[in-house]
Amino acid sequence: MGYLKFDKTLVINLEESLPREMLRTNRGGAYHCSTIVNCNTRKYHGLLVMPVPALDEDNHVILSTLDETVIQHGAEFNLGLHQYDNNHFSPNGHKYIREYNVESNARTIYRVGGVILAKEKLFTAYGNRILIKYTLLDAHSPTTLQFRPFMAFRNVNELTYENDRVNKNYSETVNGIKTCMYAGYPELFMQFSKPVKFVFNPVWYKNIEYYKERERGFPYQEDLYVPGYFELDIEKGETIYFSGGDAEIEPSQMEVKFEEEIKTRTPRNSFYNCLKNSAQQFYYRPTENDAYLLAGYPWFKVRARDLFIALPGCTLSIDDPVRFEKIATTAIPAVQNFMENETPDKVIKEIEHPDVFLWFIWAIQQYAKSQGMEKCNELYGGLVQSLLDYIMEDRHPNLKTDKNGLLYSEGKEKAVTWMNSTIDGKPAVPRSGFIVEFNALWYNALRFGAELASTAGDEDRKEFLAKKAEKTGVSFVETFVNGYGYLFDYIDGNFIDWSVRPNMLFAIALDYSPLDRQQRRAVLNIVTRELLTPKGIRTLSPKSEGYRPYYTGPQRERDLAYHSGTAWPWLLGFYLEAYLKLYQMSGISFIERTLIGLDDEMNQHCIGTLSELYDGNPPFQSGGAISFAMNVASILRILKLLENFN
């Protein structure tokens, strides 16, 4: 059996198949996402989900599903699957699935009596278009296919219901039709590679359910509009193509486009290749001149902290330094504009958060390790020095330098760290004052800045930054190290947070640490005993007050658990990096064993990628966003480190 191949036994068991999702994206932020049995379980699912800039900044579900029906001797066999009230599924097309394989592109094999039909889906890398390839592998008598498009034309954060505002008009186009349900939306072109008959028969399918929304306590039922159906005959051995997109396509180009795109795809036939493929799905290029990383799917946009944390892993770790440079080139003007005017960027959200520039320096440091100090200094040396000056001169609105050399940030009323969940507008985990990872990053940044200054031949600058770093390092140890072998999470005035949290990891994982070897080993041991799970590092120790390991229930309950017990793979990456720094070659076997837990995730939840978070207790169920850039990037970095060691 292939790496991402599922047989009939698993697929027809909805308890096993419905939780497994698949995702295909393009460079414009559009995507196709559903379950492996083509039953949508989220309001974010759809065959064609795309941005509509004329309306807002969000994605919109244009084409929800395309239900196929096989007709032989007048008998109809519907291959679709939808969930309705009382856990009722119809028309149960999953029972005809014999195999599902997604190593190169999603491929489903259906068997209906003597009919064997292969269905392959591909989402084009550029342009908003889903292509579906149908091949009739076997048939003992004349066969007809019908296709019913379920349309939504709505924001992904909303649901649609039967209404009299829908525009039911359509126009014929080459081998298909074009239509648009509401003003302001682009037209949807639905075409086939051969002539097809369209039968206009408008129907609303009511009360379709999305159980993932029900679990989160959100509205979960909607009505979908079907304008009619397409019908065509297909012969044994024949292949036809369907295209759904916001622009017309020449039917003869469908096969050409499909085959060209297949050749460019990374086969998902190993743990590494799955992560590489997933990393490439976060690439976002809204224009030819800009390049970004999306924070995750299906609901995240470009977030500054996520962008810089994920940048090295999603580019350098898959041997794509050019992509790093393009994304950095796009980000630099946004960073400079904020430094000069405190103006938030329109695309890169949350750039005002106080640790963002520290993470950017860290990302550039990874570039230096990959491409060399000379090239790094040439491209980014000036930027790093200006970022350091910006921080040292207290020009950031919420990041100040104390006389002891440490950085201070106000986070009581607004979440300022990566632990950013909020409840009623206030941080669920308020972290304020001297924050441990801020200052670990700051010490590392000062040392790296000194290294860059030395490369540039500026000895005065090197000495200046080295002295700053030395003072910061001494204060770090005096402030954060406690008598129990771990680091305080934050200290604000007379308040000391004794919670055992993972943020102390950065003090031992970064290239420059203010801790000595004994202190680093003590921190690593505490994290190993209290925070390590097979899926990631817990956000809070089970021994600490407020531990909530399960990310379930209504949204408020999930927000409480978000950073108070759930486990995150991106933290595991830094943990393993720290382990490798301490134990070198002798730690490799432990790291390889630890990664098995994430290798197992490749055929779970969203197959071929890593979810945002996992429960902190067994069975470590996944939750949150179905594909998360920081997690994918962090594990790719570890795989690259292991490769360099071997």
Rosetta blueprint (number, residue, H / E / L):
1 M L
2 G L
3 Y L
4 L L
5 K E
6 F E
7 D E
8 K H
9 T H
10 L H
11 V H
12 I L
13 N L
14 L H
15 E H
16 E H
17 S H
18 L L
19 P L
20 R L
21 E E
22 M E
23 L E
24 R E
25 T E
26 N L
27 R L
28 G L
29 G L
30 A L
31 Y E
32 H E
33 C E
34 S E
35 T E
36 I L
37 V L
38 N L
39 C L
40 N L
41 T L
42 R L
43 K L
44 Y L
45 H L
46 G E
47 L E
48 L E
49 V E
50 M E
51 P E
52 V L
53 P L
54 A L
55 L L
56 D L
57 E L
58 D L
59 N E
60 H E
61 V E
62 I E
63 L E
64 S E
65 T E
66 L E
67 D E
68 E E
69 T E
70 V E
71 I E
72 Q E
73 H L
74 G L
75 A E
76 E E
77 F E
78 N E
79 L L
80 G L
81 L L
82 H E
83 Q E
84 Y E
85 D H
86 N H
87 N H
88 H E
89 F E
90 S E
91 P L
92 N L
93 G H
94 H H
95 K H
96 Y H
97 I E
98 R E
99 E E
100 Y E
101 N E
102 V L
103 E L
104 S L
105 N L
106 A E
107 R E
108 T E
109 I E
110 Y E
111 R E
112 V E
113 G L
114 G L
115 V E
116 I E
117 L E
118 A E
119 K E
120 E E
121 K E
122 L E
123 F E
124 T L
125 A L
126 Y L
127 G L
128 N L
129 R E
130 I E
131 L E
132 I E
133 K E
134 Y E
135 T E
136 L E
137 L E
138 D E
139 A L
140 H L
141 S L
142 P L
143 T E
144 T E
145 L E
146 Q E
147 F E
148 R E
149 P E
150 F E
151 M E
152 A E
153 F E
154 R E
155 N E
156 V L
157 N L
158 E L
159 L L
160 T L
161 Y L
162 E L
163 N L
164 D L
165 R L
166 V L
167 N L
168 K L
169 N L
170 Y E
171 S E
172 E E
173 T E
174 V L
175 N L
176 G E
177 I E
178 K E
179 T E
180 C L
181 M L
182 Y L
183 A L
184 G L
185 Y L
186 P L
187 E L
188 L E
189 F E
190 M E
191 Q E
192 F E
193 S L
194 K L
195 P L
196 V L
197 K E
198 F E
199 V E
200 F E
201 N E
202 P E
203 V E
204 W E
205 Y E
206 K E
207 N E
208 I E
209 E E
210 Y L
211 Y H
212 K H
213 E H
214 R H
215 E H
216 R L
217 G L
218 F L
219 P L
220 Y L
221 Q E
222 E E
223 D E
224 L E
225 Y E
226 V E
227 P E
228 G E
229 Y E
230 F E
231 E E
232 L E
233 D E
234 I E
235 E L
236 K L
237 G L
238 E L
239 T E
240 I E
241 Y E
242 F E
243 S E
244 G E
245 G E
246 D L
247 A L
248 E L
249 I L
250 E L
251 P L
252 S H
253 Q H
254 M H
255 E H
256 V H
257 K H
258 F H
259 E H
260 E H
261 E H
262 I H
263 K H
264 T H
265 R L
266 T L
267 P L
268 R L
269 N L
270 S L
271 F H
272 Y H
273 N H
274 C H
275 L H
276 K H
277 N H
278 S H
279 A H
280 Q H
281 Q L
282 F L
283 Y E
284 Y E
285 R L
286 P L
287 T L
288 E L
289 N L
290 D L
291 A L
292 Y E
293 L E
294 L L
295 A L
296 G E
297 Y E
298 P L
299 W L
300 F L
301 K L
302 V L
303 R E
304 A H
305 R H
306 D H
307 L H
308 F H
309 I H
310 A H
311 L H
312 P H
313 G H
314 C H
315 T H
316 L H
317 S H
318 I H
319 D L
320 D L
321 P H
322 V H
323 R H
324 F H
325 E H
326 K H
327 I H
328 A H
329 T H
330 T H
331 A H
332 I H
333 P H
334 A H
335 V H
336 Q H
337 N H
338 F H
339 M H
340 E H
341 N H
342 E L
343 T L
344 P L
345 D L
346 K L
347 V L
348 I L
349 K E
350 E L
351 I L
352 E L
353 H L
354 P L
355 D L
356 V H
357 F H
358 L H
359 W H
360 F H
361 I H
362 W H
363 A H
364 I H
365 Q H
366 Q H
367 Y H
368 A H
369 K H
370 S H
371 Q H
372 G L
373 M H
374 E H
375 K H
376 C H
377 N H
378 E H
379 L H
380 Y H
381 G H
382 G H
383 L H
384 V H
385 Q H
386 S H
387 L H
388 L H
389 D H
390 Y H
391 I H
392 M H
393 E L
394 D L
395 R L
396 H L
397 P L
398 N L
399 L L
400 K E
401 T E
402 D L
403 K L
404 N L
405 G L
406 L L
407 L E
408 Y E
409 S E
410 E L
411 G L
412 K L
413 E L
414 K L
415 A L
416 V L
417 T L
418 W L
419 M L
420 N L
421 S L
422 T E
423 I E
424 D L
425 G L
426 K E
427 P E
428 A L
429 V L
430 P L
431 R L
432 S L
433 G E
434 F E
435 I E
436 V H
437 E H
438 F H
439 N H
440 A H
441 L H
442 W H
443 Y H
444 N H
445 A H
446 L H
447 R H
448 F H
449 G H
450 A H
451 E H
452 L H
453 A H
454 S H
455 T H
456 A L
457 G L
458 D L
459 E H
460 D H
461 R H
462 K H
463 E H
464 F H
465 L H
466 A H
467 K H
468 K H
469 A H
470 E H
471 K H
472 T H
473 G H
474 V H
475 S H
476 F H
477 V H
478 E H
479 T H
480 F H
481 V E
482 N L
483 G L
484 Y L
485 G L
486 Y L
487 L E
488 F L
489 D L
490 Y E
491 I E
492 D E
493 G L
494 N L
495 F E
496 I E
497 D L
498 W L
499 S L
500 V L
501 R L
502 P H
503 N H
504 M H
505 L H
506 F H
507 A H
508 I H
509 A H
510 L L
511 D L
512 Y L
513 S L
514 P L
515 L L
516 D L
517 R H
518 Q H
519 Q H
520 R H
521 R H
522 A H
523 V H
524 L H
525 N H
526 I H
527 V H
528 T H
529 R H
530 E H
531 L L
532 L E
533 T E
534 P L
535 K L
536 G E
537 I E
538 R E
539 T L
540 L L
541 S L
542 P L
543 K L
544 S L
545 E L
546 G L
547 Y L
548 R L
549 P L
550 Y L
551 Y L
552 T L
553 G L
554 P L
555 Q H
556 R H
557 E H
558 R H
559 D H
560 L H
561 A H
562 Y L
563 H L
564 S L
565 G L
566 T L
567 A E
568 W E
569 P H
570 W H
571 L H
572 L H
573 G H
574 F H
575 Y H
576 L H
577 E H
578 A H
579 Y H
580 L H
581 K H
582 L H
583 Y H
584 Q H
585 M H
586 S H
587 G H
588 I H
589 S H
590 F H
591 I H
592 E H
593 R H
594 T H
595 L L
596 I H
597 G H
598 L H
599 D H
600 D H
601 E H
602 M H
603 N H
604 Q L
605 H L
606 C E
607 I L
608 G L
609 T L
610 L L
611 S L
612 E L
613 L E
614 Y E
615 D L
616 G L
617 N L
618 P L
619 P L
620 F L
621 Q L
622 S E
623 G E
624 G L
625 A L
626 I L
627 S E
628 F E
629 A H
630 M H
631 N H
632 V H
633 A H
634 S H
635 I H
636 L H
637 R H
638 I H
639 L H
640 K H
641 L H
642 L H
643 E H
644 N H
645 F H
646 N L
